[in-house]
Amino acid sequence: MSEIEANIAYLNSKIPNSIKLIAVSKTKGPDEIMRIYNCGQRLFGENRVQELLEKRVLLPEDIKWHLIGHLQTNKVKYVVPFVSMIESVDSYKLLSVINTESTKANRITDCLLQIHIAREETKFGFSINELIGIGESGGFKYLNSLRICGVMGMATFSDDNDQVRSEFSFLRECRDRLKEKYFSDSEYFTDISMGMSGDYTTAIEEGSTMVRIGSLIFGERISK
């Protein structure tokens, strides 16, 4: 058993079956991806559209790809025909473009609303007040080719576990608030995508339904 295979086996033993494990495969080649695919992993997360498009044609068709990085509106049309979920929806303009391209592709696209919960200003995402404004204006009702399935967020990159926990707790509260006010009739608005290699156990304790893990599976990435 290779190190990658041992890592995915360990994570599967630690993460409850009710929580989805998204293997973050950015910068990793098809051979490495296939090692954990052959262990049964089917959910993979990619940050960059071009990298995703290049890998997709080289890998099995039953992989479910999650787009987890910042998505530019001019690249939406390339991923909508096949992507399983776009987790990183961070503006109403992006929601609208995904809706338009999904209508053209004659499919419903699953999305998550990315909420800015971290201290770092460099991270993307809605504020909860922005989302409430969209909800109060009825903006979510016009997105007929989308299935908004919940929220996503990234905590502050910090060793302060109390800070990270409070941010995850806030994201859960945002999901609950949006569900009650605008998605109470939706059976799909349930997900909270939070938690990565350094903080996934805390995220699970705070209610995460899917975790995005890369380095604990593939090893630390080498900066180019």
N, C-alpha and C positions, 0 to 999 in steps of 0.2 A: 504493500500500500504506500503510495506516494504521500508526501507531506500535505499536498492540497487535498487529497482524498481523506486523510486523517483529520484535517481541519474541518471539512464539511461534515464528517461523521460526528465529530465532537459537538459542533454547533447544533446539529439535529438532535443530539441527545439532551441538550440544554434548553433548547427553545421549544415551548409547548406547541403541539400540533395545530392549535387554533390560531397561531401567529405565522404569517407568511414570511419566509426568508427570501429577500431579494439579494442575489449574489451580484455585487457591483463589479463588473468586469471591464471597466474602462482601463485602457492601455494594455489589456491582456489579449493575447492572441487566441485563435481558434483552438489550438492544441490544448492550452490550459483550460479553456472553457469546456472542452469536450471531456476533460478528466472528471469534472464534477457533474457534467451532464450524464455521464455514464454511471454516476452514483445516484441518479434519480432527480437531480436538480433541474427544474424547468423555468424558474423565474430569474431573469437576469436584468440588471439595471445598467444603463449607459448614459453618459453625460453629454456626449457630442453627437449630433445628427450624422455627420459624415462618417465618423468611426462606426456608428451603428449600421449605416447602410452598407459599408464595406464588409462587416462581419456577417451580417444577416444572410447574405447569399452563399456564404461558405459553411453555414451551420444548419442543423436540422430545423425543419419548418415548424415543429411543435414547441419550440422555445417561445415563451411568453416574454416579450421585451417591455420593460418599463423605461420610459424616458424620465430621468431624474435630474438632469441638469437644466440650466436656463435655456429656454427655447425662444429663438427669434421667430417673429411672425412669418418671415419670408421662407422659413424652412418647414413650416407646419405641413404643407402639402406633401412633403416627401415621407413623413412618418405616419400620417393619419391612415393610409390604406392598410397598415399591418400592425401598428403598435398595440400592445395589450392595454397599456395605461400610460397617460401623461400625468406624472405626479407633480410636476413643477409649474403649474399654471399660476402665474403671479400678477396678472392684470386682466381687466375686463376686455381690453382690446384683444389679448391673446385668446381668451375664452370665445370671443366672437369669431375670430379667424378659424379656430379649431372647429367651431360649429359650422361655419360656411364650408370648409373643406370636407368635413364629415358628410354634410348633405350631398356634396358633389360625388363623394366616394360611395354614397348609399350605405353608410354604416353609422352605428352609434359608437362614439368614442368615450371610454371611461377616463375620468379626470379626477385629480385631487386639487384642492385649493391650497396653494402654498402660502403659509402665514409667517411673517417675520417675527420670530420669537427671541432671537439672539441679541446680544449687546453689539456685535459687530455690524457696522453699517454696510459692509460690503455684501452681506447676504441679501438675497431677493425675497420678495413676498408681500402679500397684502397686509395691511393692518386690519384688526378686527373691525374697526370703525368703517373702513372702506367697504368691507363685506356687508356690514349692516346697512350701509347706504345703498348698495346694490340690491340687497333684499327688500328694503323699504320701497324702492322705486319699481320693484317687480322685475328687475333685470334678469334674474335667473329663469323666469318663466318663458323667455323667448329663445332659450337655447335647446331647441327640440332635437338636435342631433348629438347632444352630449348626455352622459350619465355622470353627474357629479357624485362621487362616491365617498367623499369625506375630505380630510385635511392632511397636509404634510408640513413638516417644519424641521429646521436644523437648530440645535441648541448651540450656545456659545462654546467655542473650543477652549475648554478650561478644565483644570483639575479640581475646581470647586464643585463638588457633587451636589451641594445644596442649591447652588445657582442653576445647574443643569436640571435638577429635579423640579425646581420651581417653574422653569420654562416649559418642561414637558407637561407639568400639571396645568399650566395656562393653556397649552395647545389642546389638551383634553377638554378643558372648560369651553374653549372656542368651538370645538366640534359639537359639544352638547348644546350650547347656546344656539348655534346655527341650525342644528337639527330641530330643536324645539320651535324656533321662530319661522324657518323658511323651508325645511325639508321634512316636516313631520309626517307627510304622506309618502315619503320615499323609503322604500325598503333597501335602497342601495347606499344611502348616506350613513355609513357606519364606520368607515376606516379612519385610522390615525396612523400615518406613516411617520414614525420617528424612531430614532435610535440607530447608531452606526457602531463601528467596531469598538470605539472607546467608551460608549455609554449605553449600549443596547440593553443591558440588564436593568438599569434604572428606567429606561423607556418602557420596558415590559411591565415593570412594577407600577408605572404611571398610566398604563392602559393602552400601550401601542398594540396595533393589530398587524403591522408589518414593519420589519426592520431591514435596513439597507447596509449590508456588510461586505466589505471588500478585503481589507488588509488581513483580517483574521482568517480569511480563506486562502487568498493568493500570496500573502506575504506583503511586506512593506513595498510601496512603489518607489522606484528610483526617479528622482526629479531629473528632467532633461535640461 
